[in-house]
């Protein structure tokens, strides 16, 4: 990876291009969902969750409102609206020396937002599973 992983992530979000996740995610990436208890381990499942998030979250109202970036991790606070519900959350991202994401954690508030995200992500993941 040549670009900083957060720069690459922002580009993927801005262009709504989940195909770039193949290069950005490490093979042993871990995705931590705000609604699923167990961590999702491995590039394939992490990519599936993030690709579904591209469909659910990244609408014209989505925006990052704050960033805290360190040498190997970052916290990106976001806001969006889904089905008329205001969603506020954070993406906590950690990457390895190769610039690939090894951990991606999403936290969401308030409860009403969590419920709408749970329902929409569930539908999206089910649809993706049915396409295989």
N, C-alpha and C positions, 0 to 999 in steps of 0.2 A: 504494500500500500504506500503510495507516495504522499497523498494528502493526509492531514490530521484526521483522525477518525470522526471527530465531531463536525468538521467541515464536510466530510463525505456524508455523514448522517443528515446534516441540514440540506445538502444537495438532493439526496434521495427523497426527503420529505417535501421539499419545494417542487420537485418534478413528479412527485407521487410515483416513484419508480422502485418498486420492491425487488426488481431483478438485481439491483446492485447489492442486495443483501448477501448474495453468494460470495462475493469477495470481502465484504465487510465483516462477516461473522466468522469466528474461529470454529474449527471442527468440534471443539468441546464447549461451545457457547452454552450458557445457562440463561433461560428466560424465567423471570419470576413475575407471575401475573397477580394483579390485585384481587382476583376472584377465584383462583385455583390454589389450593393449599400446597401441593407439591411443586417443587421447582421442575421446569421442563428442560431436560438435558440433551444436548446435541444440536448441531447446526440445523438439521432437518426440522425438528419440532420448533426450535427457536424461530426459524425463518417462517414457518407456518403461522405462528402467533403474531409475529411482526407484520407479515403480509396481510393478515386479517385486520390488524390495527390500521394499516394504511387505508383500508376500505371504510372502516368505522370512524376513525378519528380525523383523518386529514381531509376535511372539507374546507371550503373557502374561509370559514371563520376561525380555523385553527391557527394558533400563533404561540410561539415561545415568548414568554414575558420576562424570564430571568435565566441566567446561566452562571454556574460556578464551575470553573474548569481547572482541574489539577493536572499533574504530570501523567497520570494513568487512569483518571476517572473524572466524571463530570455529573452535575445535577442540572437538569433542564426543566424549569417549571413551564407548564403549558396551560392554555385555556382554549376551550372550544364549546360548541353547542351541538348536542346530539338529540334529535327528536324533541326539540324545544327545551331541553334540560341543559343548564350551564354546568360544564365539567371543568374542574380545576385539578391538576395533577402534576406529578413529577416523573421524569425518566431519570433513573440513576444508572449510569453507563460506566463500565470498566473495560479497559482494553489491554492487550498484551504488548510486548516490545515490537511486534510486527505491525502494530496498529490495527489489529483485528479485535472486534468486540468479543469479550469472554463472559461478560455478565450484563444483563439488561433487566432492570427491575422497574416496574411501573406501580405507582401509588396514586389513588384517585380519591377525591372528595367532592361533594358531600355524599351521603348514603343514596339519595335519589339518583345521583350521577352514576354511582357504582352499580345500581340496579339496572339502569338503561345500558350501560356498557356490558354488563354480564349477559343481558338478553341479546344484544346485537352481536357481540363477539361469539356467543354460542351459535347463533344462526350462521354467521360467516364461516366459522370453523367446521360446522356440520356440512355446509355446502362445499367447502374445499375438500373435505374428506370424501364426499360423494363423487367428486370429479376424478378421484384416483382410480 
